[in-house]
Amino acid sequence: MANDNVVEVGDIAEEIFFIKKGVVEVLATDNHTVIAYLTEGSYFGEIGVLLTGVRSVTIKSKTL
């Protein structure tokens, strides 16, 4: 749903996400500052899965 957190900073990272449709916000660790918007064809979650094991940012859905 729109405005739901997909992942939150500090969560255990076990998957990578690929955006097929819609827009998400990448939020800084303060959970308020928008770092970027990702759209169709983008992906996220690779840093946690491949490097750290935990989520380094919060991702919030904006549209479906």
ZADREN-201079 format. One record per residue: residue number from 1; residue in one letter; x, y, z of N, C-alpha, C, O in turn. Coordinates in Angstrom, 3 decimals, always signed. Example, Ala and Ser with C-alpha at 12.3 -4.5 7.8 and 13.67 -1.06 7.14 Angstrom:
<pt><resi>1</resi><resn>a</resn><n_px>+13.190</n_px><n_py>-5.690</n_py><n_pz>+7.800</n_pz><ca_px>+12.300</ca_px><ca_py>-4.500</ca_py><ca_pz>+7.800</ca_pz><c_px>+13.200</c_px><c_py>-3.300</c_py><c_pz>+7.800</c_pz><o_px>+14.236</o_px><o_py>-3.319</o_py><o_pz>+8.465</o_pz></pt>
<pt><resi>2</resi><resn>s</resn><n_px>+12.850</n_px><n_py>-2.250</n_py><n_pz>+7.080</n_pz><ca_px>+13.670</ca_px><ca_py>-1.060</ca_py><ca_pz>+7.140</ca_pz><c_px>+12.900</c_px><c_py>+0.030</c_py><c_pz>+7.870</c_pz><o_px>+13.409</o_px><o_py>+1.138</o_py><o_pz>+8.039</o_pz></pt>
***
This chain:
<pt><resi>1</resi><resn>m</resn><n_px>+0.834</n_px><n_py>-1.184</n_py><n_pz>+0.000</n_pz><ca_px>+0.000</ca_px><ca_py>+0.000</ca_py><ca_pz>+0.000</ca_pz><c_px>+0.878</c_px><c_py>+1.246</c_py><c_pz>+0.000</c_pz><o_px>+2.015</o_px><o_py>+1.215</o_py><o_pz>+0.471</o_pz></pt>
<pt><resi>2</resi><resn>a</resn><n_px>+0.347</n_px><n_py>+2.327</n_py><n_pz>-0.525</n_pz><ca_px>+1.082</ca_px><ca_py>+3.587</ca_py><ca_pz>-0.551</ca_pz><c_px>+1.382</c_px><c_py>+4.046</c_py><c_pz>+0.870</c_pz><o_px>+0.556</o_px><o_py>+3.901</o_py><o_pz>+1.771</o_pz></pt>
<pt><resi>3</resi><resn>n</resn><n_px>+2.561</n_px><n_py>+4.595</n_py><n_pz>+1.057</n_pz><ca_px>+3.060</ca_px><ca_py>+5.122</ca_py><ca_pz>+2.334</ca_pz><c_px>+3.409</c_px><c_py>+4.055</c_py><c_pz>+3.367</c_pz><o_px>+3.639</o_px><o_py>+4.387</o_py><o_pz>+4.530</o_pz></pt>
<pt><resi>4</resi><resn>d</resn><n_px>+3.456</n_px><n_py>+2.795</n_py><n_pz>+2.977</n_pz><ca_px>+3.923</ca_px><ca_py>+1.738</ca_py><ca_pz>+3.861</ca_pz><c_px>+5.437</c_px><c_py>+1.584</c_py><c_pz>+3.713</c_pz><o_px>+5.981</o_px><o_py>+1.777</o_py><o_pz>+2.626</o_pz></pt>
<pt><resi>5</resi><resn>n</resn><n_px>+6.111</n_px><n_py>+1.237</n_py><n_pz>+4.803</n_pz><ca_px>+7.531</ca_px><ca_py>+0.937</ca_py><ca_pz>+4.724</ca_pz><c_px>+7.705</c_px><c_py>-0.457</c_py><c_pz>+4.145</c_pz><o_px>+7.104</o_px><o_py>-1.418</o_py><o_pz>+4.624</o_pz></pt>
<pt><resi>6</resi><resn>v</resn><n_px>+8.520</n_px><n_py>-0.559</n_py><n_pz>+3.124</n_pz><ca_px>+8.831</ca_px><ca_py>-1.856</ca_py><ca_pz>+2.521</ca_pz><c_px>+9.914</c_px><c_py>-2.527</c_py><c_pz>+3.348</c_pz><o_px>+9.799</o_px><o_py>-3.703</o_py><o_pz>+3.693</o_pz></pt>
<pt><resi>7</resi><resn>v</resn><n_px>+10.968</n_px><n_py>-1.781</n_py><n_pz>+3.668</n_pz><ca_px>+12.025</ca_px><ca_py>-2.222</ca_py><ca_pz>+4.585</ca_pz><c_px>+12.374</c_px><c_py>-1.047</c_py><c_pz>+5.483</c_pz><o_px>+12.164</o_px><o_py>+0.109</o_py><o_pz>+5.114</o_pz></pt>
<pt><resi>8</resi><resn>e</resn><n_px>+12.908</n_px><n_py>-1.345</n_py><n_pz>+6.665</n_pz><ca_px>+13.304</ca_px><ca_py>-0.301</ca_py><ca_pz>+7.600</ca_pz><c_px>+14.768</c_px><c_py>-0.460</c_py><c_pz>+7.976</c_pz><o_px>+15.288</o_px><o_py>-1.572</o_py><o_pz>+8.058</o_pz></pt>
<pt><resi>9</resi><resn>v</resn><n_px>+15.427</n_px><n_py>+0.680</n_py><n_pz>+8.206</n_pz><ca_px>+16.833</ca_px><ca_py>+0.673</ca_py><ca_pz>+8.588</ca_pz><c_px>+17.014</c_px><c_py>-0.247</c_py><c_pz>+9.795</c_pz><o_px>+16.251</o_px><o_py>-0.186</o_py><o_pz>+10.760</o_pz></pt>
<pt><resi>10</resi><resn>g</resn><n_px>+18.044</n_px><n_py>-1.107</n_py><n_pz>+9.723</n_pz><ca_px>+18.326</ca_px><ca_py>-2.042</ca_py><ca_pz>+10.804</ca_pz><c_px>+17.694</c_px><c_py>-3.412</c_py><c_pz>+10.658</c_pz><o_px>+18.094</o_px><o_py>-4.347</o_py><o_pz>+11.351</o_pz></pt>
<pt><resi>11</resi><resn>d</resn><n_px>+16.705</n_px><n_py>-3.556</n_py><n_pz>+9.763</n_pz><ca_px>+16.097</ca_px><ca_py>-4.873</ca_py><ca_pz>+9.532</ca_pz><c_px>+17.134</c_px><c_py>-5.848</c_py><c_pz>+8.993</c_pz><o_px>+18.101</o_px><o_py>-5.436</o_py><o_pz>+8.352</o_pz></pt>
<pt><resi>12</resi><resn>i</resn><n_px>+16.941</n_px><n_py>-7.127</n_py><n_pz>+9.248</n_pz><ca_px>+17.781</ca_px><ca_py>-8.164</ca_py><ca_pz>+8.652</ca_pz><c_px>+17.530</c_px><c_py>-8.168</c_py><c_pz>+7.144</c_pz><o_px>+16.382</o_px><o_py>-8.125</o_py><o_pz>+6.701</o_pz></pt>
<pt><resi>13</resi><resn>a</resn><n_px>+18.599</n_px><n_py>-8.220</n_py><n_pz>+6.364</n_pz><ca_px>+18.493</ca_px><ca_py>-8.190</ca_py><ca_pz>+4.902</ca_pz><c_px>+18.615</c_px><c_py>-9.595</c_py><c_pz>+4.333</c_pz><o_px>+19.669</o_px><o_py>-10.225</o_py><o_pz>+4.424</o_pz></pt>
<pt><resi>14</resi><resn>e</resn><n_px>+17.521</n_px><n_py>-10.080</n_py><n_pz>+3.743</n_pz><ca_px>+17.528</ca_px><ca_py>-11.421</ca_py><ca_pz>+3.164</ca_pz><c_px>+17.081</c_px><c_py>-11.443</c_py><c_pz>+1.711</c_pz><o_px>+17.122</o_px><o_py>-12.495</o_py><o_pz>+1.072</o_pz></pt>
<pt><resi>15</resi><resn>e</resn><n_px>+16.646</n_px><n_py>-10.283</n_py><n_pz>+1.166</n_pz><ca_px>+16.182</ca_px><ca_py>-10.265</ca_py><ca_pz>-0.216</ca_pz><c_px>+16.502</c_px><c_py>-8.935</c_py><c_pz>-0.880</c_pz><o_px>+16.707</o_px><o_py>-7.914</o_py><o_pz>-0.225</o_pz></pt>
<pt><resi>16</resi><resn>i</resn><n_px>+16.535</n_px><n_py>-8.987</n_py><n_pz>-2.206</n_pz><ca_px>+16.708</ca_px><ca_py>-7.806</ca_py><ca_pz>-3.055</ca_pz><c_px>+15.369</c_px><c_py>-7.572</c_py><c_pz>-3.741</c_pz><o_px>+14.696</o_px><o_py>-8.525</o_py><o_pz>-4.134</o_pz></pt>
<pt><resi>17</resi><resn>f</resn><n_px>+14.982</n_px><n_py>-6.317</n_py><n_pz>-3.884</n_pz><ca_px>+13.692</ca_px><ca_py>-5.965</ca_py><ca_pz>-4.477</ca_pz><c_px>+13.895</c_px><c_py>-5.309</c_py><c_pz>-5.837</c_pz><o_px>+14.804</o_px><o_py>-4.497</o_py><o_pz>-6.010</o_pz></pt>
<pt><resi>18</resi><resn>f</resn><n_px>+13.052</n_px><n_py>-5.661</n_py><n_pz>-6.795</n_pz><ca_px>+13.051</ca_px><ca_py>-5.066</ca_py><ca_pz>-8.127</ca_pz><c_px>+11.702</c_px><c_py>-4.391</c_py><c_pz>-8.335</c_pz><o_px>+10.659</o_px><o_py>-5.004</o_py><o_pz>-8.107</o_pz></pt>
<pt><resi>19</resi><resn>i</resn><n_px>+11.716</n_px><n_py>-3.143</n_py><n_pz>-8.762</n_pz><ca_px>+10.474</ca_px><ca_py>-2.384</ca_py><ca_pz>-8.920</ca_pz><c_px>+9.920</c_px><c_py>-2.602</c_py><c_pz>-10.312</c_pz><o_px>+10.505</o_px><o_py>-2.167</o_py><o_pz>-11.304</o_pz></pt>
<pt><resi>20</resi><resn>k</resn><n_px>+8.803</n_px><n_py>-3.269</n_py><n_pz>-10.375</n_pz><ca_px>+8.133</ca_px><ca_py>-3.536</ca_py><ca_pz>-11.645</ca_pz><c_px>+7.192</c_px><c_py>-2.389</c_py><c_pz>-11.995</c_pz><o_px>+7.035</o_px><o_py>-2.037</o_py><o_pz>-13.164</o_pz></pt>
<pt><resi>21</resi><resn>k</resn><n_px>+6.564</n_px><n_py>-1.808</n_py><n_pz>-10.967</n_pz><ca_px>+5.578</ca_px><ca_py>-0.758</ca_py><ca_pz>-11.183</ca_pz><c_px>+5.546</c_px><c_py>+0.135</c_py><c_pz>-9.950</c_pz><o_px>+5.609</o_px><o_py>-0.366</o_py><o_pz>-8.827</o_pz></pt>
<pt><resi>22</resi><resn>g</resn><n_px>+5.448</n_px><n_py>+1.447</n_py><n_pz>-10.139</n_pz><ca_px>+5.297</ca_px><ca_py>+2.365</ca_py><ca_pz>-9.018</ca_pz><c_px>+6.556</c_px><c_py>+3.121</c_py><c_pz>-8.660</c_pz><o_px>+7.543</o_px><o_py>+3.111</o_py><o_pz>-9.396</o_pz></pt>
<pt><resi>23</resi><resn>v</resn><n_px>+6.502</n_px><n_py>+3.782</n_py><n_pz>-7.502</n_pz><ca_px>+7.583</ca_px><ca_py>+4.636</ca_py><ca_pz>-7.022</ca_pz><c_px>+7.777</c_px><c_py>+4.382</c_py><c_pz>-5.536</c_pz><o_px>+6.810</o_px><o_py>+4.198</o_py><o_pz>-4.797</o_pz></pt>
<pt><resi>24</resi><resn>v</resn><n_px>+9.047</n_px><n_py>+4.373</n_py><n_pz>-5.098</n_pz><ca_px>+9.362</ca_px><ca_py>+4.294</ca_py><ca_pz>-3.677</ca_pz><c_px>+10.309</c_px><c_py>+5.434</c_py><c_pz>-3.317</c_pz><o_px>+11.024</o_px><o_py>+5.959</o_py><o_pz>-4.171</o_pz></pt>
<pt><resi>25</resi><resn>e</resn><n_px>+10.299</n_px><n_py>+5.808</n_py><n_pz>-2.037</n_pz><ca_px>+11.233</ca_px><ca_py>+6.802</ca_py><ca_pz>-1.508</ca_pz><c_px>+12.331</c_px><c_py>+6.080</c_py><c_pz>-0.746</c_pz><o_px>+12.076</o_px><o_py>+5.098</o_py><o_pz>-0.049</o_pz></pt>
<pt><resi>26</resi><resn>v</resn><n_px>+13.552</n_px><n_py>+6.574</n_py><n_pz>-0.884</n_pz><ca_px>+14.667</ca_px><ca_py>+6.111</ca_py><ca_pz>-0.071</ca_pz><c_px>+14.863</c_px><c_py>+7.172</c_py><c_pz>+1.011</c_pz><o_px>+15.157</o_px><o_py>+8.329</o_py><o_pz>+0.711</o_pz></pt>
<pt><resi>27</resi><resn>l</resn><n_px>+14.697</n_px><n_py>+6.766</n_py><n_pz>+2.277</n_pz><ca_px>+14.786</ca_px><ca_py>+7.705</ca_py><ca_pz>+3.393</ca_pz><c_px>+16.112</c_px><c_py>+7.555</c_py><c_pz>+4.128</c_pz><o_px>+16.617</o_px><o_py>+6.446</o_py><o_pz>+4.301</o_pz></pt>
<pt><resi>28</resi><resn>a</resn><n_px>+16.670</n_px><n_py>+8.687</n_py><n_pz>+4.557</n_pz><ca_px>+17.897</ca_px><ca_py>+8.686</ca_py><ca_pz>+5.358</ca_pz><c_px>+17.625</c_px><c_py>+8.025</c_py><c_pz>+6.702</c_pz><o_px>+16.482</o_px><o_py>+7.694</o_py><o_pz>+7.017</o_pz></pt>
<pt><resi>29</resi><resn>t</resn><n_px>+18.664</n_px><n_py>+7.836</n_py><n_pz>+7.485</n_pz><ca_px>+18.524</ca_px><ca_py>+7.152</ca_py><ca_pz>+8.765</ca_pz><c_px>+17.638</c_px><c_py>+7.900</c_py><c_pz>+9.757</c_pz><o_px>+17.215</o_px><o_py>+7.322</o_py><o_pz>+10.759</o_pz></pt>
<pt><resi>30</resi><resn>d</resn><n_px>+17.348</n_px><n_py>+9.184</n_py><n_pz>+9.493</n_pz><ca_px>+16.422</ca_px><ca_py>+9.925</ca_py><ca_pz>+10.359</ca_pz><c_px>+14.957</c_px><c_py>+9.600</c_py><c_pz>+10.041</c_pz><o_px>+14.054</o_px><o_py>+10.058</o_py><o_pz>+10.742</o_pz></pt>
<pt><resi>31</resi><resn>n</resn><n_px>+14.721</n_px><n_py>+8.807</n_py><n_pz>+8.981</n_pz><ca_px>+13.387</ca_px><ca_py>+8.394</ca_py><ca_pz>+8.516</ca_pz><c_px>+12.498</c_px><c_py>+9.548</c_py><c_pz>+8.060</c_pz><o_px>+11.282</o_px><o_py>+9.387</o_py><o_pz>+7.965</o_pz></pt>
<pt><resi>32</resi><resn>h</resn><n_px>+13.090</n_px><n_py>+10.714</n_py><n_pz>+7.777</n_pz><ca_px>+12.320</ca_px><ca_py>+11.859</ca_py><ca_pz>+7.300</ca_pz><c_px>+12.897</c_px><c_py>+12.446</c_py><c_pz>+6.013</c_pz><o_px>+12.147</o_px><o_py>+12.878</o_py><o_pz>+5.137</o_pz></pt>
<pt><resi>33</resi><resn>t</resn><n_px>+14.205</n_px><n_py>+12.464</n_py><n_pz>+5.896</n_pz><ca_px>+14.870</ca_px><ca_py>+13.064</ca_py><ca_pz>+4.745</ca_pz><c_px>+14.861</c_px><c_py>+12.105</c_py><c_pz>+3.567</c_pz><o_px>+15.355</o_px><o_py>+10.982</o_py><o_pz>+3.665</o_pz></pt>
<pt><resi>34</resi><resn>v</resn><n_px>+14.287</n_px><n_py>+12.560</n_py><n_pz>+2.437</n_pz><ca_px>+14.249</ca_px><ca_py>+11.735</ca_py><ca_pz>+1.232</ca_pz><c_px>+15.581</c_px><c_py>+11.872</c_py><c_pz>+0.499</c_pz><o_px>+15.978</o_px><o_py>+12.969</o_py><o_pz>+0.108</o_pz></pt>
<pt><resi>35</resi><resn>i</resn><n_px>+16.261</n_px><n_py>+10.745</n_py><n_pz>+0.321</n_pz><ca_px>+17.541</ca_px><ca_py>+10.711</ca_py><ca_pz>-0.391</ca_pz><c_px>+17.311</c_px><c_py>+10.586</c_py><c_pz>-1.886</c_pz><o_px>+18.002</o_px><o_py>+11.221</o_py><o_pz>-2.683</o_pz></pt>
<pt><resi>36</resi><resn>a</resn><n_px>+16.333</n_px><n_py>+9.761</n_py><n_pz>-2.269</n_pz><ca_px>+16.088</ca_px><ca_py>+9.496</ca_py><ca_pz>-3.685</ca_pz><c_px>+14.701</c_px><c_py>+8.902</c_py><c_pz>-3.873</c_pz><o_px>+14.059</o_px><o_py>+8.446</o_py><o_pz>-2.927</o_pz></pt>
<pt><resi>37</resi><resn>y</resn><n_px>+14.264</n_px><n_py>+8.923</n_py><n_pz>-5.121</n_pz><ca_px>+13.052</ca_px><ca_py>+8.216</ca_py><ca_pz>-5.538</ca_pz><c_px>+13.490</c_px><c_py>+7.153</c_py><c_pz>-6.525</c_pz><o_px>+14.317</o_px><o_py>+7.417</o_py><o_pz>-7.398</o_pz></pt>
<pt><resi>38</resi><resn>l</resn><n_px>+12.943</n_px><n_py>+5.954</n_py><n_pz>-6.396</n_pz><ca_px>+13.235</ca_px><ca_py>+4.871</ca_py><ca_pz>-7.331</ca_pz><c_px>+11.954</c_px><c_py>+4.521</c_py><c_pz>-8.071</c_pz><o_px>+10.871</o_px><o_py>+4.515</o_py><o_pz>-7.486</o_pz></pt>
<pt><resi>39</resi><resn>t</resn><n_px>+12.081</n_px><n_py>+4.229</n_py><n_pz>-9.357</n_pz><ca_px>+10.921</ca_px><ca_py>+3.938</ca_py><ca_pz>-10.194</ca_pz><c_px>+11.101</c_px><c_py>+2.619</c_py><c_pz>-10.915</c_pz><o_px>+12.050</o_px><o_py>+1.878</o_py><o_pz>-10.659</o_pz></pt>
<pt><resi>40</resi><resn>e</resn><n_px>+10.175</n_px><n_py>+2.333</n_py><n_pz>-11.823</n_pz><ca_px>+10.179</ca_px><ca_py>+1.078</ca_py><ca_pz>-12.581</ca_pz><c_px>+11.563</c_px><c_py>+0.778</c_py><c_pz>-13.151</c_pz><o_px>+12.207</o_px><o_py>+1.646</o_py><o_pz>-13.741</o_pz></pt>
<pt><resi>41</resi><resn>g</resn><n_px>+12.003</n_px><n_py>-0.450</n_py><n_pz>-12.969</n_pz><ca_px>+13.304</ca_px><ca_py>-0.884</ca_py><ca_pz>-13.465</ca_pz><c_px>+14.423</c_px><c_py>-0.730</c_py><c_pz>-12.452</c_pz><o_px>+15.517</o_px><o_py>-1.256</o_py><o_pz>-12.653</o_pz></pt>
<pt><resi>42</resi><resn>s</resn><n_px>+14.162</n_px><n_py>-0.014</n_py><n_pz>-11.362</n_pz><ca_px>+15.167</ca_px><ca_py>+0.153</ca_py><ca_pz>-10.310</ca_pz><c_px>+15.137</c_px><c_py>-1.038</c_py><c_pz>-9.360</c_pz><o_px>+14.219</o_px><o_py>-1.858</o_py><o_pz>-9.403</o_pz></pt>
<pt><resi>43</resi><resn>y</resn><n_px>+16.139</n_px><n_py>-1.122</n_py><n_pz>-8.513</n_pz><ca_px>+16.193</ca_px><ca_py>-2.177</ca_py><ca_pz>-7.508</ca_pz><c_px>+16.810</c_px><c_py>-1.626</c_py><c_pz>-6.232</c_pz><o_px>+17.483</o_px><o_py>-0.595</o_py><o_pz>-6.253</o_pz></pt>
<pt><resi>44</resi><resn>f</resn><n_px>+16.579</n_px><n_py>-2.314</n_py><n_pz>-5.123</n_pz><ca_px>+17.183</ca_px><ca_py>-1.932</ca_py><ca_pz>-3.854</ca_pz><c_px>+17.313</c_px><c_py>-3.163</c_py><c_pz>-2.969</c_pz><o_px>+16.692</o_px><o_py>-4.195</o_py><o_pz>-3.224</o_pz></pt>
<pt><resi>45</resi><resn>g</resn><n_px>+18.121</n_px><n_py>-3.040</n_py><n_pz>-1.935</n_pz><ca_px>+18.332</ca_px><ca_py>-4.141</ca_py><ca_pz>-1.003</ca_pz><c_px>+19.628</c_px><c_py>-4.887</c_py><c_pz>-1.195</c_pz><o_px>+19.981</o_px><o_py>-5.744</o_py><o_pz>-0.385</o_pz></pt>
<pt><resi>46</resi><resn>e</resn><n_px>+20.342</n_px><n_py>-4.572</n_py><n_pz>-2.257</n_pz><ca_px>+21.562</ca_px><ca_py>-5.314</ca_py><ca_pz>-2.566</ca_pz><c_px>+22.674</c_px><c_py>-5.053</c_py><c_pz>-1.560</c_pz><o_px>+23.470</o_px><o_py>-5.951</o_py><o_pz>-1.286</o_pz></pt>
<pt><resi>47</resi><resn>i</resn><n_px>+22.750</n_px><n_py>-3.860</n_py><n_pz>-1.009</n_pz><ca_px>+23.818</ca_px><ca_py>-3.546</ca_py><ca_pz>-0.051</ca_pz><c_px>+23.694</c_px><c_py>-4.431</c_py><c_pz>+1.184</c_pz><o_px>+24.671</o_px><o_py>-5.026</o_py><o_pz>+1.639</o_pz></pt>
<pt><resi>48</resi><resn>g</resn><n_px>+22.487</n_px><n_py>-4.507</n_py><n_pz>+1.716</n_pz><ca_px>+22.276</ca_px><ca_py>-5.338</ca_py><ca_pz>+2.893</ca_pz><c_px>+22.533</c_px><c_py>-6.810</c_py><c_pz>+2.634</c_pz><o_px>+23.166</o_px><o_py>-7.486</o_py><o_pz>+3.445</o_pz></pt>
<pt><resi>49</resi><resn>v</resn><n_px>+22.051</n_px><n_py>-7.305</n_py><n_pz>+1.517</n_pz><ca_px>+22.208</ca_px><ca_py>-8.730</ca_py><ca_pz>+1.199</ca_pz><c_px>+23.664</c_px><c_py>-9.079</c_py><c_pz>+0.919</c_pz><o_px>+24.160</o_px><o_py>-10.097</o_py><o_pz>+1.401</o_pz></pt>
<pt><resi>50</resi><resn>l</resn><n_px>+24.346</n_px><n_py>-8.253</n_py><n_pz>+0.152</n_pz><ca_px>+25.697</ca_px><ca_py>-8.595</ca_py><ca_pz>-0.283</ca_pz><c_px>+26.806</c_px><c_py>-8.137</c_py><c_pz>+0.664</c_pz><o_px>+27.871</o_px><o_py>-8.754</o_py><o_pz>+0.706</o_pz></pt>
<pt><resi>51</resi><resn>l</resn><n_px>+26.571</n_px><n_py>-7.057</n_py><n_pz>+1.431</n_pz><ca_px>+27.672</ca_px><ca_py>-6.493</ca_py><ca_pz>+2.214</ca_pz><c_px>+27.476</c_px><c_py>-6.498</c_py><c_pz>+3.727</c_pz><o_px>+28.359</o_px><o_py>-6.950</o_py><o_pz>+4.455</o_pz></pt>
<pt><resi>52</resi><resn>t</resn><n_px>+26.347</n_px><n_py>-6.007</n_py><n_pz>+4.212</n_pz><ca_px>+26.230</ca_px><ca_py>-5.753</ca_py><ca_pz>+5.654</ca_pz><c_px>+25.335</c_px><c_py>-6.720</c_py><c_pz>+6.418</c_pz><o_px>+25.528</o_px><o_py>-6.918</o_py><o_pz>+7.617</o_pz></pt>
<pt><resi>53</resi><resn>g</resn><n_px>+24.365</n_px><n_py>-7.322</n_py><n_pz>+5.750</n_pz><ca_px>+23.429</ca_px><ca_py>-8.216</ca_py><ca_pz>+6.421</ca_pz><c_px>+22.241</c_px><c_py>-7.510</c_py><c_pz>+7.052</c_pz><o_px>+21.304</o_px><o_py>-8.163</o_py><o_pz>+7.513</o_pz></pt>
<pt><resi>54</resi><resn>v</resn><n_px>+22.270</n_px><n_py>-6.178</n_py><n_pz>+7.079</n_pz><ca_px>+21.149</ca_px><ca_py>-5.392</ca_py><ca_pz>+7.610</ca_pz><c_px>+20.839</c_px><c_py>-4.243</c_py><c_pz>+6.656</c_pz><o_px>+21.677</o_px><o_py>-3.852</o_py><o_pz>+5.844</o_pz></pt>
<pt><resi>55</resi><resn>r</resn><n_px>+19.632</n_px><n_py>-3.713</n_py><n_pz>+6.765</n_pz><ca_px>+19.204</ca_px><ca_py>-2.600</ca_py><ca_pz>+5.914</ca_pz><c_px>+19.862</c_px><c_py>-1.307</c_py><c_pz>+6.370</c_pz><o_px>+19.904</o_px><o_py>-1.010</o_py><o_pz>+7.564</o_pz></pt>
<pt><resi>56</resi><resn>s</resn><n_px>+20.374</n_px><n_py>-0.540</n_py><n_pz>+5.417</n_pz><ca_px>+21.070</ca_px><ca_py>+0.715</ca_py><ca_pz>+5.736</ca_pz><c_px>+20.170</c_px><c_py>+1.943</c_py><c_pz>+5.588</c_pz><o_px>+20.537</o_px><o_py>+3.034</o_py><o_pz>+6.024</o_pz></pt>
<pt><resi>57</resi><resn>v</resn><n_px>+19.004</n_px><n_py>+1.774</n_py><n_pz>+4.980</n_pz><ca_px>+18.029</ca_px><ca_py>+2.860</ca_py><ca_pz>+4.806</ca_pz><c_px>+16.616</c_px><c_py>+2.296</c_py><c_pz>+4.926</c_pz><o_px>+16.411</o_px><o_py>+1.082</o_py><o_pz>+4.926</o_pz></pt>
<pt><resi>58</resi><resn>t</resn><n_px>+15.657</n_px><n_py>+3.198</n_py><n_pz>+5.026</n_pz><ca_px>+14.248</ca_px><ca_py>+2.813</ca_py><ca_pz>+4.997</ca_pz><c_px>+13.713</c_px><c_py>+3.094</c_py><c_pz>+3.606</c_pz><o_px>+14.019</o_px><o_py>+4.134</o_py><o_pz>+3.022</o_pz></pt>
<pt><resi>59</resi><resn>i</resn><n_px>+12.913</n_px><n_py>+2.177</n_py><n_pz>+3.067</n_pz><ca_px>+12.266</ca_px><ca_py>+2.351</ca_py><ca_pz>+1.772</ca_pz><c_px>+10.766</c_px><c_py>+2.420</c_py><c_pz>+2.021</c_pz><o_px>+10.191</o_px><o_py>+1.537</o_py><o_pz>+2.657</o_pz></pt>
<pt><resi>60</resi><resn>k</resn><n_px>+10.132</n_px><n_py>+3.490</n_py><n_pz>+1.508</n_pz><ca_px>+8.692</ca_px><ca_py>+3.690</ca_py><ca_pz>+1.705</ca_pz><c_px>+8.004</c_px><c_py>+3.730</c_py><c_pz>+0.340</c_pz><o_px>+8.447</o_px><o_py>+4.437</o_py><o_pz>-0.565</o_pz></pt>
<pt><resi>61</resi><resn>s</resn><n_px>+6.921</n_px><n_py>+2.968</n_py><n_pz>+0.199</n_pz><ca_px>+6.175</ca_px><ca_py>+2.973</ca_py><ca_pz>-1.061</ca_pz><c_px>+5.426</c_px><c_py>+4.299</c_py><c_pz>-1.202</c_pz><o_px>+4.913</o_px><o_py>+4.839</o_py><o_pz>-0.222</o_pz></pt>
<pt><resi>62</resi><resn>k</resn><n_px>+5.370</n_px><n_py>+4.813</n_py><n_pz>-2.424</n_pz><ca_px>+4.642</ca_px><ca_py>+6.045</ca_py><ca_pz>-2.698</ca_pz><c_px>+3.422</c_px><c_py>+5.791</c_py><c_pz>-3.573</c_pz><o_px>+2.374</o_px><o_py>+6.408</o_py><o_pz>-3.382</o_pz></pt>
<pt><resi>63</resi><resn>t</resn><n_px>+3.558</n_px><n_py>+4.890</n_py><n_pz>-4.523</n_pz><ca_px>+2.441</ca_px><ca_py>+4.518</ca_py><ca_pz>-5.399</ca_pz><c_px>+2.457</c_px><c_py>+3.022</c_py><c_pz>-5.605</c_pz><o_px>+3.458</o_px><o_py>+2.357</o_py><o_pz>-5.338</o_pz></pt>
<pt><resi>64</resi><resn>l</resn><n_px>+1.369</n_px><n_py>+2.509</n_py><n_pz>-6.070</n_pz><ca_px>+1.270</ca_px><ca_py>+1.076</ca_py><ca_pz>-6.368</ca_pz><c_px>+1.568</c_px><c_py>+0.822</c_py><c_pz>-7.816</c_pz><o_px>+1.535</o_px><o_py>-0.325</o_py><o_pz>-8.262</o_pz></pt>
***
